[in-house]
Amino acid sequence: MSTHADEPVQLPAPAEIPTIYFIGVTTGKSSIQSVFPKWAAELGLGDVRLQGIDLPPHAPEDSYRQVVDFIANDPLSWGGLVTTHKIDLFNACSDMFDEVDRFARMMGETSCLSKRDGKLICHAKDPISSGLALEAFLRPGYWQETGAEAFLMGAGGSTIAISWYLTQPDFGANRPSRIVVTNRSPQRLESLERIYAELGVDIPLETIHAPTPADNDAALRGIKPRSLVVNATGLGKDAPGSPLTDEVEFPQGAIAWDLNYRGDLVFLDQARAAGHVQVEDGWIYFIHGWTQVIGEVFDIDLPTSGPRFDALSEIAAGTRG
């Protein structure tokens, strides 16, 4: 179910069985379409359904409000996962939520909607799921050992969450020496700076307006060896291409992390071509993101590690092309 920027939202029909929605851009292409029924069977959820709702990036405010109003008032619509639209949906619909969790309020984003006792609840799960994904490929003590920086392209909800996670004071010296964020529009960078200041983070933050891939190339040239380089733009999935040019020079020994796991993934091809870069796609992030939301929507306790989590991971891996 999709719409273009100049078309009205095509809302689903009222749900006939408990339904979780996937609010994104190209939801029909996601692995969750084949993973969810298998997970539902494994978890004993019964007769439930996943329904995609596609909206163009930065859709009109009224589009988000129509979708949230539908979920809020349809009895068997139990909630949903939001990708790409996390900040825009929160900004458009914050007055429609009965409750907003502390991460959602802190980050100014919606990545999960759930319902309890007739109340519509807004959650931000990215601070948890992004941290779990990072822990899966960064060895303990990495930042303290290397003195590396984190370079994130795209200033949306995922970058806000990753930046928050990486700069937690509890990590002590094991944090990036600097966070650098680029974005095509300055407004998102200003919002990130404001959130960063409100959180009182003591790790230096630099924001760079980078409207073109060449601008990102130039910014990356100033990044230390072994740093984390993140594609959080959606390019490669929601739209073709990469935030970098093919002439980009990655820092020596960098870790390139694409939050996407599907699409043309040009960014990761560019990182592989460099020959000295550790390459990570968004698959583990996908697993943690969806299990966090499914646990919330269906009110079940899903572990983040151990045999039950491993079983869910193996089921998902079996659907991957």
VOBA-1610 file (N, C-alpha, C; in pm, whole numbers, padded with zeros to 5 digits, always signed):
BEGIN
Met+00086-00118+00000Met+00000+00000+00000Met+00090+00123+00000Ser+00084+00202-00106Ser+00178+00312-00120Ser+00109+00437-00171Thr+00182+00548-00164Thr+00132+00675-00216Thr+00250+00756-00265His+00225+00847-00356His+00326+00943-00398His+00301+01073-00323Ala+00399+01163-00329Ala+00392+01286-00249Ala+00268+01368-00280Asp+00220+01362-00404Asp+00106+01446-00442Asp-00026+01369-00440Glu-00029+01249-00383Glu-00150+01169-00378Glu-00198+01154-00234Pro-00330+01140-00214Pro-00378+01114-00078Pro-00332+00977-00030Val-00324+00961+00101Val-00284+00833+00159Val-00390+00728+00132Gln-00345+00611+00089Gln-00436+00498+00073Gln-00428+00414+00200Leu-00522+00438+00289Leu-00521+00368+00417Leu-00568+00224+00401Pro-00518+00134+00484Pro-00566-00004+00478Pro-00713-00014+00517Ala-00774-00125+00479Ala-00908-00154+00530Ala-00898-00185+00679Pro-01005-00166+00755Pro-01000-00202+00897Pro-00951-00346+00915Ala-00864-00365+01013Ala-00804-00496+01034Ala-00908-00597+01083Glu-00899-00720+01032Glu-00990-00827+01071Glu-00926-00922+01171Ile-00793-00916+01182Ile-00718-00991+01282Ile-00612-00897+01339Pro-00554-00928+01454Pro-00450-00839+01508Pro-00342-00811+01405Thr-00315-00682+01382Thr-00226-00641+01273Thr-00121-00544+01324Ile+00002-00566+01278Ile+00112-00473+01303Ile+00148-00411+01168Tyr+00169-00280+01167Tyr+00197-00208+01043Tyr+00345-00175+01032Phe+00391-00173+00909Phe+00528-00135+00876Phe+00518-00008+00793Ile+00551+00106+00854Ile+00540+00236+00788Ile+00676+00275+00735Gly+00690+00272+00602Gly+00820+00299+00541Gly+00805+00357+00402Val+00897+00321+00314Val+00899+00374+00178Val+00878+00262+00076Thr+00951+00153+00093Thr+00939+00037+00002Thr+00922-00089+00086Thr+00818-00092+00163Thr+00802-00200+00262Thr+00782-00337+00200Gly+00728-00342+00079Gly+00704-00471+00016Gly+00831-00545-00019Lys+00943-00474-00026Lys+01071-00536-00061Lys+01148-00585+00062Ser+01098-00556+00181Ser+01170-00591+00303Ser+01161-00740+00334Ser+01267-00793+00391Ser+01267-00934+00433Ser+01164-00962+00540Ile+01119-00859+00611Ile+01022-00883+00717Ile+00893-00943+00662Gln+00865-00923+00535Gln+00743-00979+00475Gln+00744-01131+00482Ser+00860-01193+00465Ser+00869-01338+00475Ser+00912-01384+00614Val+00982-01298+00687Val+01027-01334+00821Val+00912-01333+00922Phe+00826-01232+00913Phe+00725-01214+01018Phe+00634-01336+01037Pro+00579-01396+00932Pro+00493-01513+00956Pro+00566-01626+01027Lys+00694-01645+00997Lys+00772-01751+01061Lys+00800-01716+01208Trp+00830-01590+01233Trp+00850-01547+01372Trp+00719-01560+01451Ala+00609-01520+01389Ala+00479-01528+01458Ala+00449-01672+01499Ala+00479-01768+01409Ala+00457-01909+01443Ala+00551-01953+01554Glu+00678-01914+01547Glu+00776-01951+01649Glu+00737-01895+01786Leu+00681-01774+01787Leu+00647-01707+01913Leu+00506-01739+01962Gly+00431-01816+01884Gly+00296-01852+01923Gly+00200-01735+01928Leu+00215-01642+01833Leu+00130-01523+01833Leu-00010-01549+01779Gly-00031-01664+01718Gly-00163-01695+01664Gly-00185-01631+01528Asp-00311-01603+01498Asp-00348-01550+01367Asp-00329-01399+01367Val-00213-01355+01320Val-00178-01213+01319Val-00126-01177+01179Arg-00116-01048+01153Arg-00078-01005+01019Arg+00018-00887+01025Leu+00105-00878+00924Leu+00189-00762+00901Leu+00139-00691+00776Gln+00123-00559+00784Gln+00073-00480+00671Gln+00165-00361+00648Gly+00213-00346+00525Gly+00298-00232+00492Gly+00218-00109+00454Ile+00267+00006+00492Ile+00212+00134+00448Ile+00329+00218+00396Asp+00331+00244+00265Asp+00439+00319+00204Asp+00403+00467+00189Leu+00494+00551+00231Leu+00482+00695+00214Leu+00613+00747+00156Pro+00610+00851+00074Pro+00735+00907+00022Pro+00813+00974+00135Pro+00944+00977+00126Pro+01021+01050+00228Pro+00970+01193+00244His+00965+01239+00367His+00917+01374+00400His+00778+01398+00340Ala+00689+01305+00368Ala+00551+01314+00320Ala+00480+01433+00385Pro+00367+01477+00330Pro+00291+01585+00393Pro+00249+01548+00535Glu+00245+01647+00621Glu+00209+01624+00761Glu+00076+01551+00774Asp-00020+01586+00691Asp-00152+01525+00701Asp-00147+01376+00670Ser-00053+01333+00588Ser-00041+01190+00557Ser-00006+01112+00683Tyr+00090+01164+00759Tyr+00128+01097+00883Tyr+00012+01095+00982Arg-00060+01203+00990Arg-00171+01211+01085Arg-00284+01113+01046Gln-00308+01097+00917Gln-00410+01001+00875Gln-00371+00859+00914Val-00245+00824+00895Val-00198+00689+00928Val-00208+00664+01079Val-00161+00760+01157Val-00164+00743+01302Val-00308+00740+01353Asp-00394+00824+01298Asp-00535+00823+01339Asp-00600+00688+01308Phe-00569+00632+01193Phe-00624+00501+01157Phe-00581+00395+01258Ile-00451+00388+01288Ile-00401+00287+01381Ile-00461+00308+01520Ala-00471+00433+01561Ala-00522+00464+01695Ala-00667+00419+01713Asn-00746+00430+01608Asn-00890+00410+01621Asn-00942+00279+01564Asp-00854+00199+01504Asp-00895+00069+01452Asp-00865-00037+01559Pro-00966-00106+01611Pro-00946-00194+01727Pro-00841-00302+01707Leu-00833-00363+01589Leu-00740-00474+01569Leu-00607-00430+01508Ser-00590-00300+01492Ser-00459-00245+01456Ser-00382-00222+01585Trp-00282-00304+01610Trp-00219-00307+01742Trp-00095-00219+01753Gly-00044-00170+01640Gly+00075-00085+01647Gly+00158-00099+01522Gly+00284-00056+01529Gly+00366-00065+01410Gly+00509-00022+01431Leu+00588-00051+01328Leu+00727-00006+01322Leu+00736+00105+01219Val+00813+00208+01250Val+00832+00321+01160Val+00978+00328+01119Thr+01003+00335+00990Thr+01138+00358+00941Thr+01134+00474+00842Thr+01246+00541+00824Thr+01259+00657+00734Thr+01180+00780+00784His+01058+00760+00831His+00970+00870+00868His+00972+00903+01019Lys+01067+00852+01092Lys+01063+00859+01239Lys+01047+01002+01293Ile+01129+01093+01243Ile+01125+01231+01293Ile+01003+01304+01237Asp+00978+01288+01109Asp+00865+01358+01047Asp+00732+01314+01108Leu+00718+01185+01133Leu+00593+01137+01193Leu+00577+01190+01335Phe+00686+01190+01411Phe+00678+01243+01548Phe+00638+01391+01546Asn+00702+01468+01460Asn+00672+01612+01454Asn+00527+01638+01414Ala+00476+01555+01323Ala+00340+01576+01274Ala+00233+01528+01372Cys+00267+01430+01456Cys+00164+01358+01532Cys+00184+01359+01683Ser+00280+01436+01733Ser+00312+01426+01876Ser+00192+01455+01966Asp+00098+01538+01918Asp-00020+01568+01999Asp-00124+01455+01997Met-00102+01353+01913Met-00198+01244+01900Met-00165+01125+01991Phe-00046+01127+02052Phe-00004+01016+02136Phe-00055+01035+02279Asp-00105+00927+02337Asp-00146+00934+02478Asp-00026+00926+02571Glu+00076+00855+02528Glu+00200+00845+02604Glu+00319+00849+02508Val+00428+00907+02555Val+00552+00913+02478Val+00664+00864+02569Asp+00736+00759+02528Asp+00839+00707+02617Asp+00958+00802+02623Arg+01046+00780+02719Arg+01154+00877+02745Arg+01250+00889+02628Phe+01276+00777+02558Phe+01365+00784+02443Phe+01301+00862+02329Ala+01173+00840+02305Ala+01104+00913+02198Ala+01104+01062+02226Arg+01079+01097+02352Arg+01078+01240+02389Arg+01219+01299+02375Met+01318+01221+02417Met+01456+01267+02412Met+01505+01283+02269Met+01470+01185+02183Met+01519+01183+02046Met+01430+01262+01949Gly+01306+01289+01990Gly+01213+01355+01900Gly+01177+01270+01780Glu+01152+01141+01805Glu+01123+01050+01695Glu+01028+00940+01739Thr+00965+00878+01640Thr+00879+00762+01662Thr+00931+00647+01577Ser+00974+00539+01641Ser+01011+00420+01564Ser+00916+00305+01591Cys+00830+00319+01692Cys+00736+00213+01727Cys+00608+00275+01783Leu+00495+00219+01743Leu+00366+00254+01800Leu+00307+00129+01863Ser+00253+00142+01984Ser+00184+00030+02047Ser+00058+00082+02116Lys-00028-00010+02158Lys-00152+00028+02225Lys-00168-00055+02352Arg-00204+00013+02460Arg-00230-00053+02588Arg-00352+00013+02653Asp-00450-00067+02685Asp-00568-00017+02757Asp-00629+00105+02687Gly-00636+00098+02555Gly-00697+00206+02478Gly-00608+00326+02454Lys-00485+00320+02502Lys-00392+00432+02484Lys-00294+00403+02370Leu-00266+00506+02290Leu-00166+00495+02184Leu-00033+00546+02239Ile+00069+00460+02230Ile+00198+00491+02291Ile+00305+00503+02183Cys+00384+00608+02192Cys+00494+00635+02100Cys+00625+00592+02167His+00703+00513+02095His+00832+00465+02146His+00943+00500+02048Ala+01063+00513+02099Ala+01184+00516+02017Ala+01268+00397+02059Lys+01282+00301+01971Lys+01358+00180+02000Lys+01502+00185+01947Asp+01532+00282+01861Asp+01665+00288+01800Asp+01780+00296+01900Pro+01768+00371+02010Pro+01881+00373+02103Pro+01917+00234+02154Ile+01818+00146+02165Ile+01845+00009+02210Ile+01895-00076+02094Ser+01822-00077+01983Ser+01857-00166+01872Ser+01988-00126+01806Ser+02016+00003+01795Ser+02144+00044+01734Ser+02260+00006+01824Gly+02243+00021+01954Gly+02348-00019+02047Gly+02377-00168+02041Leu+02272-00248+02035Leu+02289-00394+02025Leu+02359-00431+01895Ala+02324-00363+01786Ala+02388-00391+01657Ala+02537-00354+01661Leu+02569-00238+01719Leu+02709-00197+01730Leu+02790-00296+01812Glu+02731-00343+01921Glu+02802-00437+02007Glu+02831-00569+01936Ala+02754-00599+01832Ala+02773-00725+01760Ala+02899-00722+01673Phe+02946-00602+01632Phe+03066-00601+01546Phe+03180-00514+01596Leu+03161-00438+01704Leu+03271-00364+01764Leu+03322-00441+01885Arg+03449-00474+01884Arg+03502-00550+01998Arg+03506-00462+02123Pro+03499-00521+02240Pro+03502-00443+02365Pro+03628-00355+02372Gly+03608-00233+02415Gly+03721-00141+02431Gly+03771-00080+02301Tyr+03693-00091+02193Tyr+03741-00047+02061Tyr+03778+00101+02060Trp+03691+00185+02112Trp+03713+00330+02103Trp+03833+00373+02188Gln+03843+00317+02306Gln+03955+00352+02394Gln+04088+00308+02332Glu+04086+00192+02269Glu+04207+00138+02208Glu+04252+00217+02087Thr+04157+00262+02004Thr+04192+00323+01875Thr+04193+00475+01873Gly+04118+00538+01964Gly+04102+00683+01956Gly+04023+00727+01835Ala+03947+00635+01776Ala+03876+00661+01650Ala+03757+00754+01671Glu+03706+00804+01558Glu+03590+00891+01555Glu+03472+00819+01492Ala+03354+00877+01504Ala+03234+00826+01437Ala+03188+00931+01337Phe+03176+00889+01211Phe+03136+00978+01102Phe+03004+00925+01047Leu+02896+01002+01066Leu+02763+00957+01029Leu+02704+01048+00922Met+02662+00988+00813Met+02600+01063+00703Met+02449+01046+00711Gly+02378+01159+00726Gly+02235+01157+00750Gly+02208+01194+00895Ala+02120+01290+00918Ala+02094+01339+01054Ala+01954+01304+01100Gly+01904+01188+01059Gly+01772+01145+01100Gly+01771+01075+01234Gly+01662+01004+01262Gly+01644+00942+01392Gly+01750+00839+01426Ser+01794+00762+01328Ser+01896+00660+01356Ser+02027+00723+01400Thr+02066+00831+01334Thr+02191+00898+01372Thr+02180+00960+01511Ile+02067+01018+01543Ile+02048+01073+01677Ile+02063+00963+01781Ala+02002+00848+01755Ala+02007+00737+01849Ala+02148+00680+01860Ile+02216+00661+01748Ile+02352+00607+01751Ile+02446+00702+01824Ser+02433+00831+01796Ser+02518+00930+01863Ser+02496+00927+02014Trp+02369+00918+02054Trp+02339+00910+02197Trp+02403+00787+02260Tyr+02387+00674+02194Tyr+02440+00549+02249Tyr+02593+00556+02263Leu+02660+00601+02159Leu+02806+00601+02159Leu+02867+00694+02263Thr+02791+00795+02306Thr+02847+00896+02397Thr+02801+00879+02541Gln+02743+00764+02574Gln+02696+00743+02711Gln+02809+00758+02812Pro+02792+00841+02914Pro+02899+00861+03013Pro+02944+00731+03082Asp+02853+00634+03094Asp+02889+00509+03160Asp+03001+00435+03087Phe+03022+00466+02958Phe+03129+00400+02883Phe+03266+00457+02915Gly+03269+00566+02988Gly+03397+00624+03029Gly+03484+00663+02912Ala+03608+00610+02911Ala+03702+00642+02804Ala+03673+00565+02676Asn+03586+00466+02683Asn+03557+00386+02564Asn+03444+00448+02482Arg+03473+00568+02431Arg+03377+00641+02347Arg+03454+00704+02231Pro+03385+00735+02122Pro+03455+00801+02011Pro+03518+00932+02058Ser+03633+00966+01997Ser+03698+01092+02034Ser+03623+01212+01978Arg+03540+01188+01875Arg+03460+01295+01816Arg+03348+01232+01735Ile+03233+01300+01729Ile+03121+01261+01643Ile+03110+01366+01534Val+03109+01321+01408Val+03092+01411+01294Val+02968+01365+01218Val+02876+01457+01195Val+02751+01425+01125Val+02735+01519+01006Thr+02705+01460+00890Thr+02676+01540+00771Thr+02531+01519+00730Asn+02476+01616+00660Asn+02338+01604+00611Asn+02317+01699+00494Arg+02222+01662+00407Arg+02196+01745+00289Arg+02126+01876+00323Ser+02043+01876+00429Ser+01973+01998+00467Ser+02023+02044+00604Pro+02042+02174+00622Pro+02094+02224+00750Pro+01995+02212+00865Gln+01864+02206+00836Gln+01764+02205+00943Gln+01780+02084+01035Arg+01804+01967+00976Arg+01821+01846+01057Arg+01947+01855+01143Leu+02051+01916+01090Leu+02174+01933+01167Leu+02151+02024+01287Glu+02073+02130+01266Glu+02042+02221+01377Glu+01962+02149+01484Ser+01870+02063+01443Ser+01791+01986+01539Ser+01881+01891+01618Leu+01974+01825+01548Leu+02067+01735+01616Leu+02152+01811+01717Glu+02201+01927+01679Glu+02283+02008+01771Glu+02203+02045+01896Arg+02076+02078+01877Arg+01992+02116+01990Arg+01973+01997+02086Ile+01943+01881+02028Ile+01924+01761+02111Ile+02054+01727+02184Tyr+02164+01734+02114Tyr+02296+01704+02172Tyr+02324+01796+02291Ala+02293+01924+02275Ala+02316+02021+02382Ala+02225+01992+02501Glu+02100+01957+02474Glu+02006+01928+02582Glu+02048+01805+02662Leu+02113+01711+02596Leu+02158+01589+02664Leu+02286+01612+02743Gly+02352+01723+02719Gly+02474+01754+02794Gly+02590+01660+02763Val+02599+01615+02639Val+02705+01521+02600Val+02840+01592+02601Asp+02943+01522+02653Asp+03074+01585+02663Asp+03172+01539+02555Ile+03125+01464+02456Ile+03208+01427+02341Ile+03187+01533+02233Pro+03294+01583+02172Pro+03278+01688+02070Pro+03190+01642+01953Leu+03101+01730+01910Leu+03016+01707+01795Leu+03045+01813+01689Glu+03066+01768+01565Glu+03079+01860+01453Glu+02974+01825+01350Thr+02897+01923+01307Thr+02798+01901+01202Thr+02843+01974+01076Ile+02822+01908+00960Ile+02868+01962+00833Ile+02755+01956+00732His+02721+02069+00675His+02621+02073+00568His+02686+02015+00443Ala+02632+01903+00395Ala+02692+01833+00281Ala+02582+01800+00180Pro+02547+01894+00093Pro+02437+01870+00000Pro+02470+01773-00112Thr+02599+01744-00135Thr+02635+01654-00245Thr+02728+01544-00195Pro+02737+01432-00268Pro+02833+01327-00231Pro+02977+01379-00225Ala+03013+01470-00313Ala+03148+01526-00310Ala+03175+01598-00178Asp+03073+01662-00121Asp+03088+01727+00009Asp+03115+01623+00119Asn+03049+01509+00111Asn+03076+01403+00208Asn+03217+01347+00191Asp+03260+01330+00066Asp+03398+01287+00041Asp+03497+01380+00111Ala+03474+01510+00094Ala+03566+01609+00151Ala+03566+01602+00303Ala+03447+01586+00362Ala+03439+01577+00508Ala+03508+01452+00559Leu+03496+01343+00486Leu+03555+01217+00530Leu+03707+01221+00529Arg+03764+01306+00446Arg+03910+01315+00441Arg+03971+01363+00572Gly+03891+01428+00656Gly+03943+01476+00783Gly+03921+01380+00899Ile+03878+01257+00871Ile+03844+01161+00977Ile+03962+01069+01005Lys+03982+01035+01131Lys+04096+00955+01175Lys+04090+00811+01122Pro+04205+00745+01114Pro+04207+00603+01080Pro+04123+00520+01179Arg+04069+00409+01129Arg+03995+00309+01207Arg+03861+00362+01259Ser+03817+00474+01206Ser+03691+00532+01251Ser+03572+00457+01193Leu+03456+00477+01257Leu+03330+00420+01211Leu+03267+00516+01112Val+03235+00466+00992Val+03173+00548+00887Val+03036+00488+00858Val+02930+00566+00881Val+02793+00512+00877Val+02712+00578+00766Asn+02648+00495+00685Asn+02549+00545+00591Asn+02412+00536+00657Ala+02364+00648+00707Ala+02231+00655+00769Ala+02138+00742+00686Thr+02165+00750+00556Thr+02088+00840+00469Thr+01966+00773+00406Gly+01966+00640+00399Gly+01862+00570+00324Gly+01899+00547+00179Leu+02004+00615+00130Leu+02050+00592-00007Leu+02103+00449-00020Gly+02060+00383-00125Gly+02092+00243-00141Gly+01971+00156-00113Lys+01870+00214-00043Lys+01747+00140-00016Lys+01627+00225-00057Asp+01603+00335+00013Asp+01487+00420-00017Asp+01504+00495-00149Ala+01627+00516-00187Ala+01660+00577-00316Ala+01792+00517-00360Pro+01818+00513-00491Pro+01941+00449-00538Pro+02064+00534-00508Gly+02180+00467-00506Gly+02305+00540-00495Gly+02369+00533-00359Ser+02461+00626-00336Ser+02541+00633-00215Ser+02560+00779-00177Pro+02582+00808-00048Pro+02613+00947-00011Pro+02757+00987-00044Leu+02836+00893-00098Leu+02975+00920-00135Leu+02992+00900-00285Thr+03099+00957-00341Thr+03132+00931-00482Thr+03224+00809-00490Asp+03243+00760-00611Asp+03334+00647-00630Asp+03480+00685-00611Glu+03508+00813-00602Glu+03646+00859-00579Glu+03678+00875-00430Val+03586+00838-00343Val+03604+00859-00200Val+03727+00784-00147Glu+03790+00843-00048Glu+03902+00778+00021Glu+03860+00752+00165Phe+03842+00625+00200Phe+03807+00588+00335Phe+03929+00596+00425Pro+03910+00629+00553Pro+04024+00623+00645Pro+04081+00482+00652Gln+04211+00473+00670Gln+04275+00343+00680Gln+04215+00263+00797Gly+04178+00139+00769Gly+04125+00052+00875Gly+03988+00089+00924Ala+03914+00170+00846Ala+03780+00214+00890Ala+03683+00097+00897Ile+03573+00119+00967Ile+03460+00026+00967Ile+03345+00097+00897Ala+03299+00043+00785Ala+03188+00101+00709Ala+03061+00026+00744Trp+02965+00098+00801Trp+02838+00037+00842Trp+02725+00102+00766Asp+02656+00022+00686Asp+02536+00068+00617Asp+02415+00022+00697Leu+02329+00112+00735Leu+02210+00073+00810Leu+02112-00005+00723Asn+02133-00004+00592Asn+02054-00085+00500Asn+02112-00226+00492Tyr+02028-00323+00464Tyr+02076-00458+00433Tyr+02028-00502+00295Arg+01939-00422+00234Arg+01886-00455+00102Arg+01896-00331+00013Gly+01879-00353-00117Gly+01896-00243-00212Gly+02027-00259-00286Asp+02070-00154-00354Asp+02193-00167-00432Asp+02319-00157-00347Leu+02310-00099-00227Leu+02420-00097-00130Leu+02552-00049-00194Val+02544+00056-00273Val+02663+00110-00339Val+02768+00153-00237Phe+02724+00208-00126Phe+02816+00252-00020Phe+02908+00139+00023Leu+02852+00019+00042Leu+02935-00093+00084Leu+03026-00141-00028Asp+02981-00132-00153Asp+03069-00165-00265Asp+03188-00069-00268Gln+03163+00057-00242Gln+03271+00156-00239Gln+03370+00124-00126Ala+03317+00082-00010Ala+03403+00048+00102Ala+03487-00076+00071Arg+03427-00176+00008Arg+03503-00296-00029Arg+03613-00263-00128Ala+03583-00173-00221Ala+03682-00136-00322Ala+03805-00071-00260Ala+03789-00010-00143Ala+03902+00054-00076Ala+04006-00048-00031Gly+03961-00170+00000Gly+04054-00278+00031Gly+04107-00282+00172His+04079-00182+00254His+04132-00180+00391His+04022-00143+00490Val+03899-00178+00456Val+03784-00136+00534Val+03703-00258+00578Gln+03665-00262+00705Gln+03572-00364+00754Gln+03430-00325+00713Val+03358-00416+00650Val+03227-00384+00593Val+03117-00453+00674Glu+03017-00376+00715Glu+02904-00429+00792Glu+02774-00376+00731Asp+02680-00466+00703Asp+02551-00418+00655Asp+02453-00406+00772Gly+02326-00380+00742Gly+02228-00351+00846Gly+02147-00471+00892Trp+02193-00593+00862Trp+02111-00710+00894Trp+02087-00726+01044Ile+02191-00717+01125Ile+02174-00733+01270Ile+02087-00620+01326Tyr+02104-00501+01272Tyr+02020-00387+01310Tyr+01874-00417+01278Phe+01849-00476+01162Phe+01715-00518+01121Phe+01656-00617+01222Ile+01733-00717+01261Ile+01685-00819+01355Ile+01649-00756+01489His+01740-00677+01543His+01715-00616+01674His+01601-00514+01667Gly+01596-00437+01558Gly+01490-00339+01546Gly+01352-00402+01545Trp+01337-00508+01466Trp+01206-00572+01457Trp+01170-00651+01582Thr+01264-00719+01643Thr+01230-00796+01764Thr+01192-00702+01878Gln+01258-00587+01886Gln+01221-00489+01988Gln+01077-00442+01969Val+01040-00413+01844Val+00906-00361+01817Val+00800-00470+01833Ile+00827-00589+01783Ile+00731-00699+01797Ile+00705-00729+01945Gly+00810-00728+02025Gly+00791-00750+02168Gly+00701-00644+02230Glu+00719-00519+02188Glu+00638-00408+02241Glu+00494-00417+02195Val+00473-00437+02065Val+00338-00436+02009Val+00254-00552+02062Phe+00315-00671+02072Phe+00241-00789+02115Phe+00259-00818+02265Asp+00326-00726+02335Asp+00340-00733+02480Asp+00401-00867+02525Ile+00513-00902+02462Ile+00586-01022+02501Ile+00731-00985+02527Asp+00796-01061+02612Asp+00935-01034+02649Asp+01027-01111+02555Leu+01098-01038+02469Leu+01191-01102+02377Leu+01333-01068+02419Pro+01418-01168+02444Pro+01556-01142+02484Pro+01637-01085+02370Thr+01748-01020+02404Thr+01837-00964+02302Thr+01956-01054+02273Ser+01963-01168+02342Ser+02068-01266+02319Ser+02021-01398+02378Gly+02099-01503+02357Gly+02063-01633+02412Gly+01988-01720+02313Pro+01948-01840+02357Pro+01890-01939+02264Pro+01765-01891+02191Arg+01676-01820+02260Arg+01553-01777+02193Arg+01582-01673+02086Phe+01670-01580+02118Phe+01708-01480+02018Phe+01781-01546+01901Asp+01869-01641+01933Asp+01943-01711+01827Asp+01847-01785+01734Ala+01742-01844+01792Ala+01643-01916+01709Ala+01573-01820+01613Leu+01537-01702+01662Leu+01473-01602+01575Leu+01570-01555+01466Ser+01695-01539+01502Ser+01796-01496+01404Ser+01814-01601+01295Glu+01816-01727+01335Glu+01832-01836+01238Glu+01711-01844+01144Ile+01593-01824+01199Ile+01472-01823+01114Ile+01482-01712+01010Ala+01523-01594+01055Ala+01535-01480+00963Ala+01642-01505+00858Ala+01756-01561+00899Ala+01864-01587+00806Ala+01821-01684+00696Gly+01730-01774+00729Gly+01683-01871+00632Gly+01599-01811+00521Thr+01553-01687+00540Thr+01473-01620+00437Thr+01555-01525+00351Arg+01681-01505+00389Arg+01764-01406+00323Arg+01815-01460+00189Gly+01798-01382+00084Gly+01839-01424-00048Gly+01990-01419-00067
//
